[in-house]
Amino acid sequence: MNLRKLALGLVPMIALTSCDESTKPLEVTESRKLTSYDDESNLAVVMPKDWRRVPSTKFREFNCKFNNDGEVYISIGTGDIKSNAERWYKQFGDERPVVVSELEKLDVLGANAVILESQGTFAGMRGINIEDAALLGLLVESRGNLITVKMIGKKEEVLAQRENFTTFCESIQWK
């Protein structure tokens, strides 16, 4: 019974204190630099017209879809080209060591990027498996970061998007 009286007495008191007229608007006197959470990406790109933009995620600066299930995304990360290339190849069951100097090159962000290609069964993170899949990948070091572009999907769809992939990668610019 005492709890009921207490509750009945607190409700009006809380309601009255929340209606205080002395509350004034807050004036912002400081600012901070924008982060990647304020803007969808630190990069600008030209997306092919038949690709669809989807929301960025924590590790994907720019995220696209093509056809039914194909995906392309840009990440800004760390590490080196060789170890990232070997990790991507392992997702297709390819354990061979990568010789970076032997990979195809493409000029991106004023640097020599490398292009990776692989085909087979893709075993991605979170248990994602794609039979008869292909990878087109690009890795480039720029401004102390490793920029990666990864295209994954059904083999025939990925191979048909090679020109779009190359044009997309060549368009990457820092904002």
Secondary structure as UniProt FT lines:
FT   HELIX           2..17
FT   TURN            18..19
FT   TURN            21..22
FT   TURN            36..38
FT   STRAND          43..44
FT   TURN            49..50
FT   STRAND          52..54
FT   TURN            58..59
FT   STRAND          62..66
FT   TURN            67..69
FT   STRAND          70..77
FT   HELIX           81..90
FT   TURN            91..93
FT   HELIX           100..102
FT   STRAND          104..108
FT   TURN            109..110
FT   STRAND          111..123
FT   HELIX           125..127
FT   STRAND          129..142
FT   TURN            143..144
FT   STRAND          145..154
FT   HELIX           155..160
FT   HELIX           162..170
FT   STRAND          173..174
//
